[in-house]
Amino acid sequence: MRNILKSLLCVAFTVLITGCATITSTSYDTLDGVKLNGADGKPSEVVFIESTGFYILWAVPLFSGDIRWNSEKKNIEGGVSFFKDNISLTNLQNAIANYADSRNCNLVDVIYNDTNASYAEASATGLIGALFGSSTINVSAVLVPKNSGKEGK
C-alpha cells in the first residue's frame, strides 16, 4: 500500500511540475514560404493550447488546467486550479480567437481535439488506477494576417 501511495504522489507531483495547461506558439514569420490551401494570405504563426483535468471517479475534480484570455495583457494565460473543473472548449476557443484578434489575424485550419483517459490496468495497482481519469481538450490554429492577402491589389 505504501508503494502505491508513493507512486500516486509521484504521478501527481510530475503532473503539477509539467503543468495541466499548455500554451505553445511559433515565433512570428516562422512559416515564411509556406502556402496554406484555402487561405488568402501567407500563414504567420501556429498556436496550440491545451488544458487537462484529473478526476476521481470521473466526477470529482482534483486539479485542472486553467487557460483564459487576459484582456489587460492581451495574452493567453495558463495555470492550475485545484478541486475545480476548468476544462472548457469555450475558454480555449475564446482565448485563441482573442489571441488572433490581438495580432490582427484570421484563424484558419482550426483543429479541436477532446480525449479522455483511464488509468486502469489488469493488476492490483490497476484497481486503484480505475478510480482516476483525465480529460484533455486542445485547440490548434494557423494565424493569417488579415491584410496579407490584399497586398498588391
Phi and psi in radians as a Rosetta constraint file:
Dihedral C 1 N 2 CA 2 C 2 CIRCULARHARMONIC -1.122 0.35
Dihedral N 2 CA 2 C 2 N 3 CIRCULARHARMONIC -0.695 0.35
Dihedral C 2 N 3 CA 3 C 3 CIRCULARHARMONIC -1.146 0.35
Dihedral N 3 CA 3 C 3 N 4 CIRCULARHARMONIC -0.655 0.35
Dihedral C 3 N 4 CA 4 C 4 CIRCULARHARMONIC -1.132 0.35
Dihedral N 4 CA 4 C 4 N 5 CIRCULARHARMONIC -0.771 0.35
Dihedral C 4 N 5 CA 5 C 5 CIRCULARHARMONIC -1.104 0.35
Dihedral N 5 CA 5 C 5 N 6 CIRCULARHARMONIC -0.731 0.35
Dihedral C 5 N 6 CA 6 C 6 CIRCULARHARMONIC -1.078 0.35
Dihedral N 6 CA 6 C 6 N 7 CIRCULARHARMONIC -0.724 0.35
Dihedral C 6 N 7 CA 7 C 7 CIRCULARHARMONIC -1.102 0.35
Dihedral N 7 CA 7 C 7 N 8 CIRCULARHARMONIC -0.775 0.35
Dihedral C 7 N 8 CA 8 C 8 CIRCULARHARMONIC -1.121 0.35
Dihedral N 8 CA 8 C 8 N 9 CIRCULARHARMONIC -0.723 0.35
Dihedral C 8 N 9 CA 9 C 9 CIRCULARHARMONIC -1.134 0.35
Dihedral N 9 CA 9 C 9 N 10 CIRCULARHARMONIC -0.673 0.35
Dihedral C 9 N 10 CA 10 C 10 CIRCULARHARMONIC -1.112 0.35
Dihedral N 10 CA 10 C 10 N 11 CIRCULARHARMONIC -0.764 0.35
Dihedral C 10 N 11 CA 11 C 11 CIRCULARHARMONIC -1.108 0.35
Dihedral N 11 CA 11 C 11 N 12 CIRCULARHARMONIC -0.796 0.35
Dihedral C 11 N 12 CA 12 C 12 CIRCULARHARMONIC -1.073 0.35
Dihedral N 12 CA 12 C 12 N 13 CIRCULARHARMONIC -0.748 0.35
Dihedral C 12 N 13 CA 13 C 13 CIRCULARHARMONIC -1.112 0.35
Dihedral N 13 CA 13 C 13 N 14 CIRCULARHARMONIC -0.748 0.35
Dihedral C 13 N 14 CA 14 C 14 CIRCULARHARMONIC -1.082 0.35
Dihedral N 14 CA 14 C 14 N 15 CIRCULARHARMONIC -0.756 0.35
Dihedral C 14 N 15 CA 15 C 15 CIRCULARHARMONIC -1.118 0.35
Dihedral N 15 CA 15 C 15 N 16 CIRCULARHARMONIC -0.730 0.35
Dihedral C 15 N 16 CA 16 C 16 CIRCULARHARMONIC -1.155 0.35
Dihedral N 16 CA 16 C 16 N 17 CIRCULARHARMONIC -0.661 0.35
Dihedral C 16 N 17 CA 17 C 17 CIRCULARHARMONIC -1.191 0.35
Dihedral N 17 CA 17 C 17 N 18 CIRCULARHARMONIC -0.780 0.35
Dihedral C 17 N 18 CA 18 C 18 CIRCULARHARMONIC -1.376 0.35
Dihedral N 18 CA 18 C 18 N 19 CIRCULARHARMONIC -0.373 0.35
Dihedral C 18 N 19 CA 19 C 19 CIRCULARHARMONIC 1.689 0.35
Dihedral N 19 CA 19 C 19 N 20 CIRCULARHARMONIC 2.711 0.35
Dihedral C 19 N 20 CA 20 C 20 CIRCULARHARMONIC -1.874 0.35
Dihedral N 20 CA 20 C 20 N 21 CIRCULARHARMONIC -0.128 0.35
Dihedral C 20 N 21 CA 21 C 21 CIRCULARHARMONIC -2.189 0.35
Dihedral N 21 CA 21 C 21 N 22 CIRCULARHARMONIC 2.221 0.35
Dihedral C 21 N 22 CA 22 C 22 CIRCULARHARMONIC -2.130 0.35
Dihedral N 22 CA 22 C 22 N 23 CIRCULARHARMONIC 2.299 0.35
Dihedral C 22 N 23 CA 23 C 23 CIRCULARHARMONIC -2.293 0.35
Dihedral N 23 CA 23 C 23 N 24 CIRCULARHARMONIC 2.037 0.35
Dihedral C 23 N 24 CA 24 C 24 CIRCULARHARMONIC -2.291 0.35
Dihedral N 24 CA 24 C 24 N 25 CIRCULARHARMONIC 2.420 0.35
Dihedral C 24 N 25 CA 25 C 25 CIRCULARHARMONIC -2.521 0.35
Dihedral N 25 CA 25 C 25 N 26 CIRCULARHARMONIC 2.446 0.35
Dihedral C 25 N 26 CA 26 C 26 CIRCULARHARMONIC -1.314 0.35
Dihedral N 26 CA 26 C 26 N 27 CIRCULARHARMONIC 2.741 0.35
Dihedral C 26 N 27 CA 27 C 27 CIRCULARHARMONIC -1.239 0.35
Dihedral N 27 CA 27 C 27 N 28 CIRCULARHARMONIC 2.672 0.35
Dihedral C 27 N 28 CA 28 C 28 CIRCULARHARMONIC -1.013 0.35
Dihedral N 28 CA 28 C 28 N 29 CIRCULARHARMONIC 2.432 0.35
Dihedral C 28 N 29 CA 29 C 29 CIRCULARHARMONIC 1.181 0.35
Dihedral N 29 CA 29 C 29 N 30 CIRCULARHARMONIC 0.295 0.35
Dihedral C 29 N 30 CA 30 C 30 CIRCULARHARMONIC -1.098 0.35
Dihedral N 30 CA 30 C 30 N 31 CIRCULARHARMONIC -0.511 0.35
Dihedral C 30 N 31 CA 31 C 31 CIRCULARHARMONIC -1.623 0.35
Dihedral N 31 CA 31 C 31 N 32 CIRCULARHARMONIC 0.386 0.35
Dihedral C 31 N 32 CA 32 C 32 CIRCULARHARMONIC -0.971 0.35
Dihedral N 32 CA 32 C 32 N 33 CIRCULARHARMONIC 2.299 0.35
Dihedral C 32 N 33 CA 33 C 33 CIRCULARHARMONIC 1.553 0.35
Dihedral N 33 CA 33 C 33 N 34 CIRCULARHARMONIC -0.159 0.35
Dihedral C 33 N 34 CA 34 C 34 CIRCULARHARMONIC -1.564 0.35
Dihedral N 34 CA 34 C 34 N 35 CIRCULARHARMONIC 2.291 0.35
Dihedral C 34 N 35 CA 35 C 35 CIRCULARHARMONIC -1.865 0.35
Dihedral N 35 CA 35 C 35 N 36 CIRCULARHARMONIC 2.347 0.35
Dihedral C 35 N 36 CA 36 C 36 CIRCULARHARMONIC -1.962 0.35
Dihedral N 36 CA 36 C 36 N 37 CIRCULARHARMONIC 2.056 0.35
Dihedral C 36 N 37 CA 37 C 37 CIRCULARHARMONIC -1.014 0.35
Dihedral N 37 CA 37 C 37 N 38 CIRCULARHARMONIC 2.319 0.35
Dihedral C 37 N 38 CA 38 C 38 CIRCULARHARMONIC 1.555 0.35
Dihedral N 38 CA 38 C 38 N 39 CIRCULARHARMONIC -0.103 0.35
Dihedral C 38 N 39 CA 39 C 39 CIRCULARHARMONIC -1.744 0.35
Dihedral N 39 CA 39 C 39 N 40 CIRCULARHARMONIC 2.413 0.35
Dihedral C 39 N 40 CA 40 C 40 CIRCULARHARMONIC -1.282 0.35
Dihedral N 40 CA 40 C 40 N 41 CIRCULARHARMONIC -0.528 0.35
Dihedral C 40 N 41 CA 41 C 41 CIRCULARHARMONIC -2.114 0.35
Dihedral N 41 CA 41 C 41 N 42 CIRCULARHARMONIC -3.087 0.35
Dihedral C 41 N 42 CA 42 C 42 CIRCULARHARMONIC -1.468 0.35
Dihedral N 42 CA 42 C 42 N 43 CIRCULARHARMONIC 2.405 0.35
Dihedral C 42 N 43 CA 43 C 43 CIRCULARHARMONIC -1.182 0.35
Dihedral N 43 CA 43 C 43 N 44 CIRCULARHARMONIC 2.523 0.35
Dihedral C 43 N 44 CA 44 C 44 CIRCULARHARMONIC -2.025 0.35
Dihedral N 44 CA 44 C 44 N 45 CIRCULARHARMONIC -0.437 0.35
Dihedral C 44 N 45 CA 45 C 45 CIRCULARHARMONIC -2.801 0.35
Dihedral N 45 CA 45 C 45 N 46 CIRCULARHARMONIC 2.593 0.35
Dihedral C 45 N 46 CA 46 C 46 CIRCULARHARMONIC -2.003 0.35
Dihedral N 46 CA 46 C 46 N 47 CIRCULARHARMONIC 2.303 0.35
Dihedral C 46 N 47 CA 47 C 47 CIRCULARHARMONIC -2.103 0.35
Dihedral N 47 CA 47 C 47 N 48 CIRCULARHARMONIC 2.379 0.35
Dihedral C 47 N 48 CA 48 C 48 CIRCULARHARMONIC -2.313 0.35
Dihedral N 48 CA 48 C 48 N 49 CIRCULARHARMONIC 2.180 0.35
Dihedral C 48 N 49 CA 49 C 49 CIRCULARHARMONIC -2.250 0.35
Dihedral N 49 CA 49 C 49 N 50 CIRCULARHARMONIC 2.500 0.35
Dihedral C 49 N 50 CA 50 C 50 CIRCULARHARMONIC -2.541 0.35
Dihedral N 50 CA 50 C 50 N 51 CIRCULARHARMONIC 2.505 0.35
Dihedral C 50 N 51 CA 51 C 51 CIRCULARHARMONIC -2.363 0.35
Dihedral N 51 CA 51 C 51 N 52 CIRCULARHARMONIC 2.330 0.35
Dihedral C 51 N 52 CA 52 C 52 CIRCULARHARMONIC -2.177 0.35
Dihedral N 52 CA 52 C 52 N 53 CIRCULARHARMONIC 2.446 0.35
Dihedral C 52 N 53 CA 53 C 53 CIRCULARHARMONIC -2.170 0.35
Dihedral N 53 CA 53 C 53 N 54 CIRCULARHARMONIC 2.554 0.35
Dihedral C 53 N 54 CA 54 C 54 CIRCULARHARMONIC -2.063 0.35
Dihedral N 54 CA 54 C 54 N 55 CIRCULARHARMONIC 2.404 0.35
Dihedral C 54 N 55 CA 55 C 55 CIRCULARHARMONIC -2.335 0.35
Dihedral N 55 CA 55 C 55 N 56 CIRCULARHARMONIC 2.691 0.35
Dihedral C 55 N 56 CA 56 C 56 CIRCULARHARMONIC -1.757 0.35
Dihedral N 56 CA 56 C 56 N 57 CIRCULARHARMONIC 2.245 0.35
Dihedral C 56 N 57 CA 57 C 57 CIRCULARHARMONIC 0.954 0.35
Dihedral N 57 CA 57 C 57 N 58 CIRCULARHARMONIC 0.497 0.35
Dihedral C 57 N 58 CA 58 C 58 CIRCULARHARMONIC 1.021 0.35
Dihedral N 58 CA 58 C 58 N 59 CIRCULARHARMONIC 0.229 0.35
Dihedral C 58 N 59 CA 59 C 59 CIRCULARHARMONIC -2.259 0.35
Dihedral N 59 CA 59 C 59 N 60 CIRCULARHARMONIC -0.565 0.35
Dihedral C 59 N 60 CA 60 C 60 CIRCULARHARMONIC -1.781 0.35
Dihedral N 60 CA 60 C 60 N 61 CIRCULARHARMONIC 1.948 0.35
Dihedral C 60 N 61 CA 61 C 61 CIRCULARHARMONIC -1.237 0.35
Dihedral N 61 CA 61 C 61 N 62 CIRCULARHARMONIC 2.311 0.35
Dihedral C 61 N 62 CA 62 C 62 CIRCULARHARMONIC -1.557 0.35
Dihedral N 62 CA 62 C 62 N 63 CIRCULARHARMONIC -0.976 0.35
Dihedral C 62 N 63 CA 63 C 63 CIRCULARHARMONIC -2.787 0.35
Dihedral N 63 CA 63 C 63 N 64 CIRCULARHARMONIC 2.751 0.35
Dihedral C 63 N 64 CA 64 C 64 CIRCULARHARMONIC -2.641 0.35
Dihedral N 64 CA 64 C 64 N 65 CIRCULARHARMONIC 2.780 0.35
Dihedral C 64 N 65 CA 65 C 65 CIRCULARHARMONIC -1.236 0.35
Dihedral N 65 CA 65 C 65 N 66 CIRCULARHARMONIC 2.629 0.35
Dihedral C 65 N 66 CA 66 C 66 CIRCULARHARMONIC -2.297 0.35
Dihedral N 66 CA 66 C 66 N 67 CIRCULARHARMONIC 1.676 0.35
Dihedral C 66 N 67 CA 67 C 67 CIRCULARHARMONIC -1.832 0.35
Dihedral N 67 CA 67 C 67 N 68 CIRCULARHARMONIC 2.235 0.35
Dihedral C 67 N 68 CA 68 C 68 CIRCULARHARMONIC -2.542 0.35
Dihedral N 68 CA 68 C 68 N 69 CIRCULARHARMONIC 2.752 0.35
Dihedral C 68 N 69 CA 69 C 69 CIRCULARHARMONIC -1.509 0.35
Dihedral N 69 CA 69 C 69 N 70 CIRCULARHARMONIC 2.218 0.35
Dihedral C 69 N 70 CA 70 C 70 CIRCULARHARMONIC -1.707 0.35
Dihedral N 70 CA 70 C 70 N 71 CIRCULARHARMONIC 1.827 0.35
Dihedral C 70 N 71 CA 71 C 71 CIRCULARHARMONIC -1.217 0.35
Dihedral N 71 CA 71 C 71 N 72 CIRCULARHARMONIC -0.439 0.35
Dihedral C 71 N 72 CA 72 C 72 CIRCULARHARMONIC -1.268 0.35
Dihedral N 72 CA 72 C 72 N 73 CIRCULARHARMONIC -0.793 0.35
Dihedral C 72 N 73 CA 73 C 73 CIRCULARHARMONIC -1.515 0.35
Dihedral N 73 CA 73 C 73 N 74 CIRCULARHARMONIC -0.173 0.35
Dihedral C 73 N 74 CA 74 C 74 CIRCULARHARMONIC 0.932 0.35
Dihedral N 74 CA 74 C 74 N 75 CIRCULARHARMONIC 0.921 0.35
Dihedral C 74 N 75 CA 75 C 75 CIRCULARHARMONIC -2.678 0.35
Dihedral N 75 CA 75 C 75 N 76 CIRCULARHARMONIC 2.798 0.35
Dihedral C 75 N 76 CA 76 C 76 CIRCULARHARMONIC -1.496 0.35
Dihedral N 76 CA 76 C 76 N 77 CIRCULARHARMONIC 2.338 0.35
Dihedral C 76 N 77 CA 77 C 77 CIRCULARHARMONIC -2.129 0.35
Dihedral N 77 CA 77 C 77 N 78 CIRCULARHARMONIC 2.534 0.35
Dihedral C 77 N 78 CA 78 C 78 CIRCULARHARMONIC -2.264 0.35
Dihedral N 78 CA 78 C 78 N 79 CIRCULARHARMONIC 2.685 0.35
Dihedral C 78 N 79 CA 79 C 79 CIRCULARHARMONIC -2.866 0.35
Dihedral N 79 CA 79 C 79 N 80 CIRCULARHARMONIC -2.908 0.35
Dihedral C 79 N 80 CA 80 C 80 CIRCULARHARMONIC -2.158 0.35
Dihedral N 80 CA 80 C 80 N 81 CIRCULARHARMONIC 2.377 0.35
Dihedral C 80 N 81 CA 81 C 81 CIRCULARHARMONIC -2.046 0.35
Dihedral N 81 CA 81 C 81 N 82 CIRCULARHARMONIC 2.342 0.35
Dihedral C 81 N 82 CA 82 C 82 CIRCULARHARMONIC -1.699 0.35
Dihedral N 82 CA 82 C 82 N 83 CIRCULARHARMONIC 2.374 0.35
Dihedral C 82 N 83 CA 83 C 83 CIRCULARHARMONIC 1.048 0.35
Dihedral N 83 CA 83 C 83 N 84 CIRCULARHARMONIC 0.465 0.35
Dihedral C 83 N 84 CA 84 C 84 CIRCULARHARMONIC -2.317 0.35
Dihedral N 84 CA 84 C 84 N 85 CIRCULARHARMONIC 2.546 0.35
Dihedral C 84 N 85 CA 85 C 85 CIRCULARHARMONIC -1.781 0.35
Dihedral N 85 CA 85 C 85 N 86 CIRCULARHARMONIC 1.726 0.35
Dihedral C 85 N 86 CA 86 C 86 CIRCULARHARMONIC -1.814 0.35
Dihedral N 86 CA 86 C 86 N 87 CIRCULARHARMONIC 0.258 0.35
Dihedral C 86 N 87 CA 87 C 87 CIRCULARHARMONIC -1.342 0.35
Dihedral N 87 CA 87 C 87 N 88 CIRCULARHARMONIC 1.879 0.35
Dihedral C 87 N 88 CA 88 C 88 CIRCULARHARMONIC -2.555 0.35
Dihedral N 88 CA 88 C 88 N 89 CIRCULARHARMONIC 2.163 0.35
Dihedral C 88 N 89 CA 89 C 89 CIRCULARHARMONIC -1.109 0.35
Dihedral N 89 CA 89 C 89 N 90 CIRCULARHARMONIC -0.593 0.35
Dihedral C 89 N 90 CA 90 C 90 CIRCULARHARMONIC -1.057 0.35
Dihedral N 90 CA 90 C 90 N 91 CIRCULARHARMONIC -0.789 0.35
Dihedral C 90 N 91 CA 91 C 91 CIRCULARHARMONIC -1.074 0.35
Dihedral N 91 CA 91 C 91 N 92 CIRCULARHARMONIC -0.758 0.35
Dihedral C 91 N 92 CA 92 C 92 CIRCULARHARMONIC -1.182 0.35
Dihedral N 92 CA 92 C 92 N 93 CIRCULARHARMONIC -0.769 0.35
Dihedral C 92 N 93 CA 93 C 93 CIRCULARHARMONIC -1.101 0.35
Dihedral N 93 CA 93 C 93 N 94 CIRCULARHARMONIC -0.752 0.35
Dihedral C 93 N 94 CA 94 C 94 CIRCULARHARMONIC -1.066 0.35
Dihedral N 94 CA 94 C 94 N 95 CIRCULARHARMONIC -0.765 0.35
Dihedral C 94 N 95 CA 95 C 95 CIRCULARHARMONIC -1.121 0.35
Dihedral N 95 CA 95 C 95 N 96 CIRCULARHARMONIC -0.801 0.35
Dihedral C 95 N 96 CA 96 C 96 CIRCULARHARMONIC -1.253 0.35
Dihedral N 96 CA 96 C 96 N 97 CIRCULARHARMONIC -0.609 0.35
Dihedral C 96 N 97 CA 97 C 97 CIRCULARHARMONIC -1.173 0.35
Dihedral N 97 CA 97 C 97 N 98 CIRCULARHARMONIC -0.758 0.35
Dihedral C 97 N 98 CA 98 C 98 CIRCULARHARMONIC -1.162 0.35
Dihedral N 98 CA 98 C 98 N 99 CIRCULARHARMONIC -0.624 0.35
Dihedral C 98 N 99 CA 99 C 99 CIRCULARHARMONIC -1.063 0.35
Dihedral N 99 CA 99 C 99 N 100 CIRCULARHARMONIC -0.803 0.35
Dihedral C 99 N 100 CA 100 C 100 CIRCULARHARMONIC -1.102 0.35
Dihedral N 100 CA 100 C 100 N 101 CIRCULARHARMONIC -0.768 0.35
Dihedral C 100 N 101 CA 101 C 101 CIRCULARHARMONIC -1.060 0.35
Dihedral N 101 CA 101 C 101 N 102 CIRCULARHARMONIC -0.698 0.35
Dihedral C 101 N 102 CA 102 C 102 CIRCULARHARMONIC -1.144 0.35
Dihedral N 102 CA 102 C 102 N 103 CIRCULARHARMONIC -0.363 0.35
Dihedral C 102 N 103 CA 103 C 103 CIRCULARHARMONIC -1.834 0.35
Dihedral N 103 CA 103 C 103 N 104 CIRCULARHARMONIC 0.192 0.35
Dihedral C 103 N 104 CA 104 C 104 CIRCULARHARMONIC 0.959 0.35
Dihedral N 104 CA 104 C 104 N 105 CIRCULARHARMONIC 0.816 0.35
Dihedral C 104 N 105 CA 105 C 105 CIRCULARHARMONIC -2.187 0.35
Dihedral N 105 CA 105 C 105 N 106 CIRCULARHARMONIC 2.761 0.35
Dihedral C 105 N 106 CA 106 C 106 CIRCULARHARMONIC -1.712 0.35
Dihedral N 106 CA 106 C 106 N 107 CIRCULARHARMONIC 2.631 0.35
Dihedral C 106 N 107 CA 107 C 107 CIRCULARHARMONIC -1.579 0.35
Dihedral N 107 CA 107 C 107 N 108 CIRCULARHARMONIC 2.258 0.35
Dihedral C 107 N 108 CA 108 C 108 CIRCULARHARMONIC -2.313 0.35
Dihedral N 108 CA 108 C 108 N 109 CIRCULARHARMONIC 2.775 0.35
Dihedral C 108 N 109 CA 109 C 109 CIRCULARHARMONIC 0.909 0.35
Dihedral N 109 CA 109 C 109 N 110 CIRCULARHARMONIC 0.907 0.35
Dihedral C 109 N 110 CA 110 C 110 CIRCULARHARMONIC -1.423 0.35
Dihedral N 110 CA 110 C 110 N 111 CIRCULARHARMONIC 2.305 0.35
Dihedral C 110 N 111 CA 111 C 111 CIRCULARHARMONIC -2.182 0.35
Dihedral N 111 CA 111 C 111 N 112 CIRCULARHARMONIC 2.262 0.35
Dihedral C 111 N 112 CA 112 C 112 CIRCULARHARMONIC -1.925 0.35
Dihedral N 112 CA 112 C 112 N 113 CIRCULARHARMONIC 2.475 0.35
Dihedral C 112 N 113 CA 113 C 113 CIRCULARHARMONIC -2.464 0.35
Dihedral N 113 CA 113 C 113 N 114 CIRCULARHARMONIC 2.318 0.35
Dihedral C 113 N 114 CA 114 C 114 CIRCULARHARMONIC -2.299 0.35
Dihedral N 114 CA 114 C 114 N 115 CIRCULARHARMONIC 2.072 0.35
Dihedral C 114 N 115 CA 115 C 115 CIRCULARHARMONIC -2.288 0.35
Dihedral N 115 CA 115 C 115 N 116 CIRCULARHARMONIC 2.684 0.35
Dihedral C 115 N 116 CA 116 C 116 CIRCULARHARMONIC -2.233 0.35
Dihedral N 116 CA 116 C 116 N 117 CIRCULARHARMONIC 2.634 0.35
Dihedral C 116 N 117 CA 117 C 117 CIRCULARHARMONIC -2.427 0.35
Dihedral N 117 CA 117 C 117 N 118 CIRCULARHARMONIC 2.587 0.35
Dihedral C 117 N 118 CA 118 C 118 CIRCULARHARMONIC -2.081 0.35
Dihedral N 118 CA 118 C 118 N 119 CIRCULARHARMONIC 2.647 0.35
Dihedral C 118 N 119 CA 119 C 119 CIRCULARHARMONIC -1.925 0.35
Dihedral N 119 CA 119 C 119 N 120 CIRCULARHARMONIC 0.386 0.35
Dihedral C 119 N 120 CA 120 C 120 CIRCULARHARMONIC -1.340 0.35
Dihedral N 120 CA 120 C 120 N 121 CIRCULARHARMONIC 2.500 0.35
Dihedral C 120 N 121 CA 121 C 121 CIRCULARHARMONIC -2.466 0.35
Dihedral N 121 CA 121 C 121 N 122 CIRCULARHARMONIC 2.981 0.35
Dihedral C 121 N 122 CA 122 C 122 CIRCULARHARMONIC -1.524 0.35
Dihedral N 122 CA 122 C 122 N 123 CIRCULARHARMONIC 1.198 0.35
Dihedral C 122 N 123 CA 123 C 123 CIRCULARHARMONIC -2.757 0.35
Dihedral N 123 CA 123 C 123 N 124 CIRCULARHARMONIC 3.065 0.35
Dihedral C 123 N 124 CA 124 C 124 CIRCULARHARMONIC -1.118 0.35
Dihedral N 124 CA 124 C 124 N 125 CIRCULARHARMONIC -0.721 0.35
Dihedral C 124 N 125 CA 125 C 125 CIRCULARHARMONIC -1.257 0.35
Dihedral N 125 CA 125 C 125 N 126 CIRCULARHARMONIC -0.412 0.35
Dihedral C 125 N 126 CA 126 C 126 CIRCULARHARMONIC -1.138 0.35
Dihedral N 126 CA 126 C 126 N 127 CIRCULARHARMONIC -0.490 0.35
Dihedral C 126 N 127 CA 127 C 127 CIRCULARHARMONIC -1.150 0.35
Dihedral N 127 CA 127 C 127 N 128 CIRCULARHARMONIC -0.661 0.35
Dihedral C 127 N 128 CA 128 C 128 CIRCULARHARMONIC -1.217 0.35
Dihedral N 128 CA 128 C 128 N 129 CIRCULARHARMONIC -0.697 0.35
Dihedral C 128 N 129 CA 129 C 129 CIRCULARHARMONIC -1.052 0.35
Dihedral N 129 CA 129 C 129 N 130 CIRCULARHARMONIC -0.500 0.35
Dihedral C 129 N 130 CA 130 C 130 CIRCULARHARMONIC -1.151 0.35
Dihedral N 130 CA 130 C 130 N 131 CIRCULARHARMONIC -0.330 0.35
Dihedral C 130 N 131 CA 131 C 131 CIRCULARHARMONIC -1.356 0.35
Dihedral N 131 CA 131 C 131 N 132 CIRCULARHARMONIC -0.273 0.35
Dihedral C 131 N 132 CA 132 C 132 CIRCULARHARMONIC -2.008 0.35
Dihedral N 132 CA 132 C 132 N 133 CIRCULARHARMONIC 2.620 0.35
Dihedral C 132 N 133 CA 133 C 133 CIRCULARHARMONIC -2.642 0.35
Dihedral N 133 CA 133 C 133 N 134 CIRCULARHARMONIC 2.931 0.35
Dihedral C 133 N 134 CA 134 C 134 CIRCULARHARMONIC -2.436 0.35
Dihedral N 134 CA 134 C 134 N 135 CIRCULARHARMONIC 2.741 0.35
Dihedral C 134 N 135 CA 135 C 135 CIRCULARHARMONIC -2.332 0.35
Dihedral N 135 CA 135 C 135 N 136 CIRCULARHARMONIC 2.338 0.35
Dihedral C 135 N 136 CA 136 C 136 CIRCULARHARMONIC -2.268 0.35
Dihedral N 136 CA 136 C 136 N 137 CIRCULARHARMONIC 2.322 0.35
Dihedral C 136 N 137 CA 137 C 137 CIRCULARHARMONIC -2.166 0.35
Dihedral N 137 CA 137 C 137 N 138 CIRCULARHARMONIC 2.325 0.35
Dihedral C 137 N 138 CA 138 C 138 CIRCULARHARMONIC -2.403 0.35
Dihedral N 138 CA 138 C 138 N 139 CIRCULARHARMONIC 2.719 0.35
Dihedral C 138 N 139 CA 139 C 139 CIRCULARHARMONIC -2.352 0.35
Dihedral N 139 CA 139 C 139 N 140 CIRCULARHARMONIC 2.315 0.35
Dihedral C 139 N 140 CA 140 C 140 CIRCULARHARMONIC -2.255 0.35
Dihedral N 140 CA 140 C 140 N 141 CIRCULARHARMONIC 2.630 0.35
Dihedral C 140 N 141 CA 141 C 141 CIRCULARHARMONIC -2.719 0.35
Dihedral N 141 CA 141 C 141 N 142 CIRCULARHARMONIC 2.715 0.35
Dihedral C 141 N 142 CA 142 C 142 CIRCULARHARMONIC -1.758 0.35
Dihedral N 142 CA 142 C 142 N 143 CIRCULARHARMONIC 2.371 0.35
Dihedral C 142 N 143 CA 143 C 143 CIRCULARHARMONIC -1.759 0.35
Dihedral N 143 CA 143 C 143 N 144 CIRCULARHARMONIC 2.310 0.35
Dihedral C 143 N 144 CA 144 C 144 CIRCULARHARMONIC -2.149 0.35
Dihedral N 144 CA 144 C 144 N 145 CIRCULARHARMONIC 2.154 0.35
Dihedral C 144 N 145 CA 145 C 145 CIRCULARHARMONIC -0.950 0.35
Dihedral N 145 CA 145 C 145 N 146 CIRCULARHARMONIC 2.406 0.35
Dihedral C 145 N 146 CA 146 C 146 CIRCULARHARMONIC -1.085 0.35
Dihedral N 146 CA 146 C 146 N 147 CIRCULARHARMONIC -0.543 0.35
Dihedral C 146 N 147 CA 147 C 147 CIRCULARHARMONIC -1.759 0.35
Dihedral N 147 CA 147 C 147 N 148 CIRCULARHARMONIC 0.025 0.35
Dihedral C 147 N 148 CA 148 C 148 CIRCULARHARMONIC -1.230 0.35
Dihedral N 148 CA 148 C 148 N 149 CIRCULARHARMONIC -0.450 0.35
Dihedral C 148 N 149 CA 149 C 149 CIRCULARHARMONIC -1.491 0.35
Dihedral N 149 CA 149 C 149 N 150 CIRCULARHARMONIC -0.119 0.35
Dihedral C 149 N 150 CA 150 C 150 CIRCULARHARMONIC -1.798 0.35
Dihedral N 150 CA 150 C 150 N 151 CIRCULARHARMONIC 0.015 0.35
Dihedral C 150 N 151 CA 151 C 151 CIRCULARHARMONIC -1.225 0.35
Dihedral N 151 CA 151 C 151 N 152 CIRCULARHARMONIC 2.397 0.35
Dihedral C 151 N 152 CA 152 C 152 CIRCULARHARMONIC 1.379 0.35
Dihedral N 152 CA 152 C 152 N 153 CIRCULARHARMONIC 0.162 0.35
